[in-house]
Amino acid sequence: VTNVITEEKIKHPIKEKESIEDFSKRLDTLKLSDKEKRQALLIASSTRIGTKTDKVVRDFFNDDLKKSDHYELTDSDTFNHFIIQLERLKAEFDSKGLTVVKSEKEIVLHDTKMGVAGTVDLLVHDKKGNFYIYDMKTMNSDNFNQKYAGKKEVIYDTRFNGGKSKRQKHTEQLSV
């Protein structure tokens, strides 16, 4: 099973309206080790980036996309490049006769028998009523082209200490 860090498992979560800077200052008052502080900041930053990216995707497919500065996500060039990628994805959906389920809020799916639940980044369906779940991943570097020093594989496929690569974790996450 993929390691999932839920809000309940995070020792020092960032508050909803708290800036990363204020969060960092609050962590300083908790007398954490440098490693614990770096991990808490990384989790907070990743969560924020993922949430903002999800909002951009929802707004794009709801035909309610705003200007890049509204999302406070990245610079306008990177934002525009992301929108081009979403336009390509939309064109692919259209060519296959797939329709995106529009929603103002996150779509939550659950299976009480399996005891699993989660939010869906994109839910699409075809004309026959078959549904497809798309799970988008945000990463903090070019995981598909860059390599760690001394490693042959790209970052996305690199394993450490017998652990799983990001590709393996993401594949397992999607197979649930």
WODAJO-V945116 format. One record per residue. RES is the residue in one small letter. OMEGA is omega in whole degrees, 0 to 359 (none if undefined). NEAR is the number of other ideal C-beta (glycine too) atoms within 10 Angstrom. D_FIRST is the distance of its C-alpha to the first C-alpha in Angstrom with 2 decimals. Layout:
BEGIN
RES:OMEGA:NEAR:D_FIRST + RES:OMEGA:NEAR:D_FIRST
END
This chain:
BEGIN
v:178:7:0.00 + t:175:14:3.78 + n:178:10:6.39 + v:178:9:8.64 + i:179:12:12.16 + t:180:7:14.12 + e:181:9:17.91 + e:182:6:18.18 + k:180:9:16.30 + i:183:14:18.55 + k:185:10:21.54 + h:183:16:24.02 + p:175:17:23.16 + i:178:22:25.69 + k:187:10:27.98 + e:184:5:28.29 + k:184:6:31.74 + e:176:14:31.48 + s:177:11:32.04 + i:179:12:30.04 + e:179:8:33.35 + d:177:12:33.91 + f:179:20:30.36 + s:178:15:30.99 + k:179:11:34.27 + r:178:14:32.71 + l:178:18:30.19 + d:182:10:33.27 + t:182:7:34.72 + l:177:11:31.74 + k:178:8:32.49 + l:173:15:29.00 + s:178:8:28.64 + d:180:7:28.68 + k:180:8:25.06 + e:180:14:23.98 + k:179:17:26.19 + r:181:12:24.93 + q:179:16:21.28 + a:179:21:22.43 + l:179:16:24.53 + l:179:11:21.87 + i:180:17:19.49 + a:180:20:22.58 + s:179:14:23.77 + s:179:14:20.55 + t:180:15:20.34 + r:181:16:24.01 + i:179:15:23.88 + g:180:14:21.05 + t:180:12:22.98 + k:178:15:26.23 + t:177:18:24.93 + d:180:17:23.66 + k:178:15:27.19 + v:181:20:28.88 + v:179:19:26.99 + r:181:20:27.84 + d:179:15:31.41 + f:183:18:31.80 + f:174:21:30.88 + n:184:12:32.91 + d:181:7:35.89 + d:183:10:36.08 + l:179:17:35.25 + k:178:11:37.05 + k:186:8:38.28 + s:183:18:35.91 + d:177:10:37.33 + h:186:12:36.40 + y:181:15:32.66 + e:185:8:33.17 + l:185:18:30.32 + t:178:16:31.96 + d:187:10:35.33 + s:179:10:37.01 + d:179:9:36.78 + t:178:11:32.99 + f:181:18:32.80 + n:176:12:35.17 + h:178:11:33.22 + f:179:17:30.08 + i:176:14:32.29 + i:177:10:33.53 + q:178:10:29.98 + l:177:16:29.51 + e:177:11:32.90 + r:178:10:31.85 + l:178:18:28.74 + k:179:14:31.06 + a:177:10:33.53 + e:176:10:30.94 + f:181:18:29.96 + d:182:11:33.71 + s:180:8:34.45 + k:180:10:31.91 + g:180:10:33.22 + l:180:18:30.10 + t:178:13:30.60 + v:174:20:28.47 + v:182:12:28.16 + k:181:12:29.95 + s:177:13:29.01 + e:183:8:30.32 + k:177:7:27.21 + e:175:13:23.47 + i:181:15:22.45 + v:176:9:19.99 + l:179:12:18.39 + h:175:10:17.04 + d:184:10:16.59 + t:179:7:17.80 + k:180:6:17.21 + m:181:8:13.44 + g:180:7:13.47 + v:176:10:11.99 + a:178:10:14.15 + g:177:16:14.60 + t:183:11:17.39 + v:178:17:18.39 + d:177:17:20.14 + l:175:21:22.25 + l:181:17:22.87 + v:177:18:25.43 + h:176:14:27.22 + d:184:13:29.71 + k:179:8:33.09 + k:180:6:31.90 + g:175:6:29.56 + n:180:9:26.26 + f:180:12:23.77 + y:181:13:21.45 + i:176:13:18.87 + y:180:15:18.99 + d:182:12:16.61 + m:180:12:18.52 + k:173:14:17.37 + t:181:12:19.83 + m:187:12:20.11 + n:173:9:22.81 + s:180:9:24.28 + d:185:10:24.81 + n:184:17:21.53 + f:180:11:22.80 + n:182:9:26.11 + q:179:10:26.10 + k:172:14:25.18 + y:178:11:24.77 + a:178:4:27.94 + g:181:5:28.00 + k:179:12:25.02 + k:185:8:25.59 + e:172:12:22.57 + v:184:17:22.43 + i:184:18:20.33 + y:183:19:17.68 + d:183:15:17.17 + t:176:16:17.77 + r:178:13:15.60 + f:175:9:16.74 + n:178:4:17.03 + g:180:5:14.80 + g:183:10:11.84 + k:175:14:10.28 + s:176:17:12.64 + k:179:17:12.56 + r:180:17:13.03 + q:180:14:9.95 + k:181:16:7.77 + h:179:15:10.13 + t:179:12:10.14 + e:180:13:6.58 + q:182:15:7.46 + l:183:12:10.68 + s:179:7:9.92 + v:none:10:8.89
END
